[in-house]
């Protein structure tokens, strides 16, 4: 009985480390519709990288600020959805998952999602791999 509990505790600790590592690797990149701004954010929403194309120089300072904020916001929303997707298989249907997803904006409409990049393969769970025996 104690050996079984120890085995279950080790498995749970391993799964927790795996989830933590997958969340840490998550990031989201969005490009503004006009291509002037590209922003990459960490899973917590902090800005990791921002890039301006030559087109950004043609925008007014006020408009460029709006484009930057919108692009970063969309990347933050995408990162939040990715982080939620990582933990959903383990915590879906629980109060913890409800708490996490309450802060996640709804997915954009299909036509607005065209700029979203797919969930990076580095975030896939082992059972998500094609041909996995875990399915």
N, C-alpha and C positions, 0 to 999 in steps of 0.2 A: 504494500500500500504506500509506504513512504517512498520507495523507489519509483513508483508510478507518479506520485506527486512531483518528485524531483525531475523526472523526465518531462512532465508537462510544463513545469516551471522553466526548464532549459529551452524547450520548444517555444514557449511564449516570449522569452527574452530574445531568442534568435529572430523570431518574427517581428518583434518590436524594433530591433536594430535594423532589420531589412526595410521596414516601412520608413523609419527615420532617415536612412540613407537614400531611399528613393525620393522622399520629399526634398531632401537637401540638394539633390541633383536637378530638381525641377526648375525650369525657368520658362519664360514666355517672351516671344518676340512679336511685335506688331509693327506694321509699316502704315503710315498715314495714307489715305486714299490717293493723294496727289504725289506720293513718293518722296515728299520733302523730309520726313522724319521717320527714323526707325528707332524703336526703343526696346530694350531687353530688361526684364525685371526678374528678381529672385522670387522664390516661392512665398516669401513674406511680403512681397509687393515692392521691396526696395529697388531702386533703379541701379542696374548693373552697367548698362551701356546705353549711350544715346548717340545717334549719328545723323548728320544733316547732309542732304544731297545739295548739289548746286542750286536746285529749285528753291531751297529754303531762303536763299538770298533775295529772291523776288517777292517774298511775303513781307508785309508790314510787321513791325515788332509785335503789335497787338495780335495780329493773325497768327504769327509764328508761335506766340505763347499759347493761343487756343489750340493750335494743331499739336503742339508738344503735350499739353495736358490731356487732350483727347486720346492721343496715341498711347501715352503712359497708362491712362485709365483702362483702355482696352487690354493692354498687356497685363495689368494687374488683375483684371477680371479673368483673363485666360489662365493666369498662374493659379488663381484661387480655384478655378474649375479643375485644373490638373491635380492640385493637391487633394481636393475632395475625391477625385477619381482614384487616386492612389489608395486612400484609406477606406473607400466605400465597400470593397469586398470583405473587409475585416469587420467594419463597424456599421454597415448599412442597417437601417431600421432601429438603431439605438439612440438614446438621448444624446450621447456624445456626437454622433453623426448629425443629428438634428441641430445641435449647437454649432457645429462646424459649417454646415451648409446654410444656416440662417444668414451668414455673412457673405455667402457666394451669390453674386448677381446671377439672374437667370441667363441661360445660354442665349446668344443673339439669334435673330431670325436667320433662316437658311442663307439668304442673299448677303447678309452682313457677316456671316461666318466664313466667307471665302478667304479672308486674310488670316484666319486662325491656322496655326501650324498644328499638325497632328501630335498626339501625345508621344513624346520622344521614346524610342525603344528602350533607353536606359531606365525609364520609369515603369516598364512592363513588369508585372509579377511573373515568376517562372511559369505559372500556369497559363499566362497569356501568350507564351511563345508558340508559334505554329508547330504542330506535331508533338506538343507536350503531352506526356503521359498523365499529367495532373488533371486533365480535362474530364 
